[in-house]
Amino acid sequence: MFALRGIAVSFSIFILTYTVVSSIVMAIWRKVWLYGQRHSARACADMLFAARILPFVAAALLTLAFGVPSFLLLEPRVVNESLGAAPVALGLVGLSVLLVGMWKGATALAQAWRTVDRWARDAGRFASSDTCEGSISVRRISGSAPPLTAAGIFRPSVWLSRAAEFVLSERELQSALRHEVAHVRRRDNLRKLVLRLVAFPGMAALESAWREATEMAADDAAVSNASEALDLAAAVIKLSRLASAEHPAALTTALVHSSASSLNARVERLIAWTEPQQDSAPQYSVRYLLFAATAAVISLAVTYSELLVRVHTATEWLVR
């Protein structure tokens, strides 16, 4: 009974924290997005991703750092009170959220693996000194596949359809390939997997905004002048006209697989391209961050015992 009580209380703390922080994020993420517009697309994408995973991280940290220790250290091993319906229900909801996330992540991984395995059967290597850097390879695939896609989590690669290679000029192709290589270097497919694992209702708009920001960040990484920006814009327009016989897997980043409004925004942004301004963050901001983190750790160490008592008091109220 002690173990079951501990599990129910832990998952109850997790789901309550997860829900509260998620509600806060859903209410303010657009302000985060607007603030990110003042900075580079890469910084904006990172801010949105951090906001999206914040509820899960906060819930996990609070549960593991305070909920579980307070129960193990302060809860009597033998107690006569019965376990109420509230912690049981909340515990089941919290466990369900974790299981749903794991299921979504596993199914997305399996789908991506099957897709890449099918592509690899008739794929050929595409050699390009401008894009095949390090361990990133570019491979040709049949015309029925998406025109240009980055796939893979731990051994990522870029997949180029023969139809895309045919319609693009050499400069357009190089710009498009650099775009996909940027996705690989930023590990955007891994981030998509993380979002699957922390699935939570009501986050679709935030995740969509993050995906659009990642495309713009990859656009910025792929071009260094107005000429290259126009080449990439032309590549986006041409490849958007190629009809793909299959829908890209969830854990892939296709160059043109997005809504028409998003593609139009990217093309307009590339046509009006100007050299991105460096984020004007003070050089000493890292020192302030380290100082704040150190102060927080010291304060936590001093008050940790009292905090555990308060958390245990709150869980006692929850159990009753």
C-alpha positions as CSV (number, residue, x, y, z in Angstrom):
1,M,0.0,0.0,0.0
2,F,2.9,2.4,0.8
3,A,4.3,1.9,-2.7
4,L,0.9,2.4,-4.4
5,R,0.3,5.5,-2.4
6,G,3.7,6.9,-3.4
7,I,3.1,6.2,-7.1
8,A,-0.3,7.8,-7.0
9,V,0.9,10.9,-5.1
10,S,3.9,11.2,-7.5
11,F,1.9,11.0,-10.6
12,S,-0.7,13.4,-9.1
13,I,2.0,16.0,-8.4
14,F,3.3,15.5,-12.0
15,I,0.0,15.9,-13.7
16,L,-1.1,18.9,-11.6
17,T,2.1,20.7,-12.2
18,Y,2.1,19.8,-15.9
19,T,-1.5,21.1,-16.3
20,V,-0.9,24.4,-14.5
21,V,2.4,25.2,-16.3
22,S,0.9,24.1,-19.6
23,S,-2.0,26.5,-19.1
24,I,0.4,29.3,-18.4
25,V,2.4,28.5,-21.5
26,M,-0.7,28.4,-23.6
27,A,-1.7,31.8,-22.4
28,I,1.6,33.5,-23.0
29,W,3.4,31.7,-25.8
30,R,2.3,34.2,-28.4
31,K,4.0,37.0,-26.4
32,V,7.1,34.8,-26.5
33,W,6.7,34.5,-30.2
34,L,6.3,38.2,-30.7
35,Y,9.4,38.8,-28.5
36,G,11.3,36.3,-30.7
37,Q,10.5,38.3,-33.8
38,R,12.9,40.9,-32.6
39,H,15.7,38.4,-32.8
40,S,16.9,35.9,-35.4
41,A,14.6,33.1,-36.7
42,R,16.9,30.6,-35.0
43,A,16.5,32.4,-31.6
44,C,12.7,32.5,-32.1
45,A,12.6,28.8,-32.8
46,D,14.7,28.0,-29.8
47,M,12.4,30.2,-27.5
48,L,9.3,28.5,-28.8
49,F,10.8,25.0,-28.3
50,A,11.9,25.9,-24.8
51,A,8.4,27.2,-24.0
52,R,6.8,24.0,-25.4
53,I,8.9,21.6,-23.3
54,L,8.9,23.8,-20.2
55,P,5.7,22.2,-18.7
56,F,7.1,18.7,-18.9
57,V,10.5,19.6,-17.6
58,A,9.0,21.6,-14.7
59,A,6.6,18.8,-13.8
60,A,9.3,16.2,-13.9
61,L,11.8,18.2,-11.8
62,L,9.2,19.1,-9.2
63,T,8.1,15.5,-8.9
64,L,11.5,14.0,-8.8
65,A,13.2,16.7,-6.7
66,F,10.4,17.4,-4.2
67,G,7.4,15.1,-4.5
68,V,9.2,11.7,-4.4
69,P,11.8,12.6,-1.7
70,S,9.1,14.3,0.6
71,F,7.0,11.2,0.4
72,L,9.8,8.7,1.0
73,L,11.3,10.7,3.9
74,L,8.2,12.0,5.7
75,E,5.4,9.6,5.0
76,P,4.9,6.9,7.6
77,R,5.5,3.4,6.3
78,V,2.4,2.1,8.2
79,V,-0.7,4.2,8.0
80,N,-4.4,3.3,8.4
81,E,-5.9,6.0,6.3
82,S,-7.2,4.8,2.9
83,L,-6.1,6.2,-0.4
84,G,-8.7,8.7,-1.7
85,A,-10.2,8.8,-5.1
86,A,-8.5,12.1,-6.0
87,P,-4.9,10.9,-6.0
88,V,-5.9,7.6,-7.7
89,A,-7.7,9.5,-10.5
90,L,-5.0,12.1,-10.9
91,G,-2.3,9.4,-10.8
92,L,-4.0,7.5,-13.6
93,V,-4.3,10.7,-15.7
94,G,-0.6,11.4,-15.2
95,L,0.4,7.9,-16.1
96,S,-1.9,8.0,-19.2
97,V,-0.2,11.2,-20.4
98,L,3.2,9.6,-20.1
99,L,2.1,6.4,-21.9
100,V,0.4,8.4,-24.7
101,G,3.6,10.4,-25.2
102,M,5.6,7.2,-25.4
103,W,3.2,5.6,-27.8
104,K,3.2,8.7,-30.1
105,G,7.0,8.7,-30.0
106,A,7.3,5.0,-30.7
107,T,4.8,5.1,-33.6
108,A,6.5,8.1,-35.2
109,L,9.9,6.4,-34.9
110,A,8.5,3.2,-36.5
111,Q,6.9,5.2,-39.3
112,A,10.0,7.1,-40.1
113,W,12.1,3.9,-40.0
114,R,9.8,2.2,-42.5
115,T,9.8,5.2,-44.8
116,V,13.6,5.5,-44.8
117,D,14.0,1.8,-45.3
118,R,11.7,1.9,-48.3
119,W,13.6,4.8,-49.8
120,A,16.9,3.2,-49.3
121,R,16.0,0.1,-51.4
122,D,16.5,2.0,-54.7
123,A,18.5,5.0,-53.5
124,G,21.8,6.2,-55.0
125,R,24.4,8.5,-53.5
126,F,24.5,12.1,-54.6
127,A,27.9,13.6,-54.3
128,S,28.2,17.3,-53.5
129,S,31.3,18.9,-51.9
130,D,29.2,21.9,-50.9
131,T,26.6,20.0,-48.8
132,C,28.0,16.6,-47.9
133,E,30.0,17.7,-44.9
134,G,31.1,15.3,-42.2
135,S,28.6,12.5,-41.7
136,I,25.7,14.1,-43.6
137,S,25.0,12.3,-46.8
138,V,22.7,13.2,-49.7
139,R,21.0,10.3,-51.5
140,R,18.8,10.2,-54.6
141,I,15.4,8.6,-54.4
142,S,12.5,7.8,-56.8
143,G,10.2,10.5,-58.1
144,S,7.3,9.3,-56.0
145,A,9.0,10.4,-52.8
146,P,8.9,14.0,-51.4
147,P,11.1,16.2,-53.5
148,L,13.7,17.1,-50.8
149,T,13.6,15.8,-47.2
150,A,15.9,15.4,-44.2
151,A,15.3,12.2,-42.3
152,G,16.9,10.3,-39.4
153,I,17.5,10.9,-35.7
154,F,20.9,9.6,-34.9
155,R,22.3,9.0,-38.4
156,P,20.4,11.7,-40.4
157,S,20.7,12.1,-44.1
158,V,19.1,14.2,-46.9
159,W,17.0,12.6,-49.5
160,L,16.6,14.2,-53.0
161,S,14.1,13.0,-55.5
162,R,15.1,12.7,-59.2
163,A,12.2,15.0,-60.1
164,A,13.5,17.8,-57.8
165,E,17.0,17.3,-59.2
166,F,15.6,17.7,-62.7
167,V,13.6,20.9,-62.2
168,L,16.1,22.8,-60.1
169,S,19.2,24.7,-61.4
170,E,22.5,23.9,-59.9
171,R,22.5,27.0,-57.6
172,E,18.9,26.4,-56.6
173,L,19.7,22.8,-55.8
174,Q,22.7,23.8,-53.6
175,S,20.6,26.4,-51.7
176,A,17.8,23.8,-51.1
177,L,20.3,21.2,-50.0
178,R,21.9,23.7,-47.6
179,H,18.5,24.3,-46.1
180,E,18.0,20.6,-45.4
181,V,21.5,20.2,-44.0
182,A,20.7,23.1,-41.6
183,H,17.7,21.0,-40.3
184,V,20.1,18.1,-39.8
185,R,22.7,20.2,-37.9
186,R,20.0,21.7,-35.7
187,R,18.6,18.2,-35.0
188,D,15.1,19.3,-35.8
189,N,13.9,15.7,-36.3
190,L,15.1,14.9,-32.8
191,R,13.2,17.9,-31.5
192,K,10.1,16.7,-33.3
193,L,10.5,13.3,-31.5
194,V,10.7,15.1,-28.1
195,L,7.5,17.0,-28.9
196,R,5.8,13.7,-29.6
197,L,7.0,12.3,-26.2
198,V,5.7,15.3,-24.3
199,A,2.4,15.4,-26.1
200,F,-0.3,17.4,-24.3
201,P,-3.7,18.7,-25.4
202,G,-3.9,22.4,-26.5
203,M,-0.3,22.7,-27.7
204,A,-1.0,22.4,-31.5
205,A,-0.8,26.1,-32.2
206,L,2.5,26.5,-30.4
207,E,4.0,23.5,-32.1
208,S,2.9,24.8,-35.5
209,A,4.5,28.2,-34.8
210,W,7.7,26.3,-33.8
211,R,7.7,24.4,-37.1
212,E,7.4,27.5,-39.1
213,A,10.2,29.2,-37.2
214,T,12.5,26.2,-37.8
215,E,11.9,26.5,-41.5
216,M,12.8,30.2,-41.5
217,A,15.8,29.4,-39.3
218,A,16.9,26.8,-41.9
219,D,16.3,29.4,-44.7
220,D,18.6,31.9,-42.9
221,A,21.3,29.2,-42.4
222,A,21.1,28.3,-46.1
223,V,21.7,31.7,-47.6
224,S,24.4,34.4,-47.0
225,N,23.4,37.0,-49.6
226,A,20.4,38.2,-51.6
227,S,21.4,36.1,-54.7
228,E,21.3,32.9,-52.7
229,A,18.0,33.9,-51.0
230,L,16.4,34.3,-54.5
231,D,17.8,30.9,-55.5
232,L,16.2,29.3,-52.4
233,A,12.9,31.2,-53.0
234,A,12.9,29.8,-56.6
235,A,13.6,26.3,-55.3
236,V,10.7,26.5,-52.8
237,I,8.3,27.7,-55.5
238,K,9.4,25.0,-58.0
239,L,9.3,22.1,-55.5
240,S,5.9,23.2,-54.2
241,R,4.5,22.5,-57.6
242,L,5.8,18.9,-57.5
243,A,3.0,16.6,-56.3
244,S,4.3,13.8,-54.0
245,A,2.6,10.4,-54.1
246,E,3.1,10.0,-50.3
247,H,2.8,12.1,-47.2
248,P,6.2,12.8,-45.4
249,A,6.7,10.9,-42.2
250,A,6.3,12.8,-39.0
251,L,10.0,12.8,-38.1
252,T,11.2,14.3,-41.3
253,T,11.7,17.8,-42.5
254,A,10.6,18.3,-46.1
255,L,11.5,21.6,-47.8
256,V,8.0,22.4,-49.0
257,H,5.7,20.4,-46.8
258,S,3.8,23.1,-45.0
259,S,0.7,25.2,-45.5
260,A,0.3,27.5,-48.5
261,S,0.4,30.6,-46.2
262,S,3.6,29.4,-44.6
263,L,5.2,28.8,-47.9
264,N,4.1,32.2,-49.2
265,A,5.5,33.9,-46.0
266,R,8.9,32.1,-46.5
267,V,9.1,33.1,-50.2
268,E,8.2,36.7,-49.5
269,R,10.8,36.8,-46.7
270,L,13.5,35.4,-49.0
271,I,12.7,37.8,-51.8
272,A,13.0,40.7,-49.4
273,W,16.1,39.2,-47.8
274,T,18.5,41.4,-45.9
275,E,21.5,40.3,-43.9
276,P,20.2,39.0,-40.5
277,Q,21.2,41.3,-37.6
278,Q,23.1,39.7,-34.7
279,D,21.1,39.4,-31.5
280,S,22.0,42.3,-29.4
281,A,22.3,40.4,-26.1
282,P,24.9,41.9,-23.8
283,Q,28.2,39.9,-23.6
284,Y,27.9,39.7,-19.9
285,S,24.4,38.1,-19.9
286,V,26.0,34.7,-19.4
287,R,27.6,35.9,-16.2
288,Y,24.3,37.1,-14.9
289,L,22.7,33.7,-15.8
290,L,25.4,31.8,-14.0
291,F,25.2,34.1,-11.0
292,A,21.4,33.7,-10.9
293,A,21.7,29.9,-11.2
294,T,24.3,29.7,-8.4
295,A,22.1,31.9,-6.2
296,A,19.1,29.6,-6.9
297,V,21.1,26.5,-6.1
298,I,22.4,27.9,-2.8
299,S,18.9,29.1,-1.8
300,L,17.5,25.7,-2.6
301,A,20.1,23.9,-0.6
302,V,19.4,26.1,2.4
303,T,15.6,25.8,2.3
304,Y,15.4,22.2,0.9
305,S,14.3,20.6,4.1
306,E,11.6,23.1,4.8
307,L,10.4,22.8,1.2
308,L,10.1,19.1,1.5
309,V,7.9,19.5,4.6
310,R,5.7,22.0,2.8
311,V,5.3,19.7,-0.2
312,H,4.5,16.7,2.1
313,T,1.8,18.8,3.8
314,A,0.3,19.6,0.4
315,T,0.3,16.0,-0.6
316,E,-1.3,15.0,2.7
317,W,-4.1,17.4,1.9
318,L,-4.3,15.8,-1.5
319,V,-4.6,12.3,-0.2
320,R,-7.3,13.2,2.2
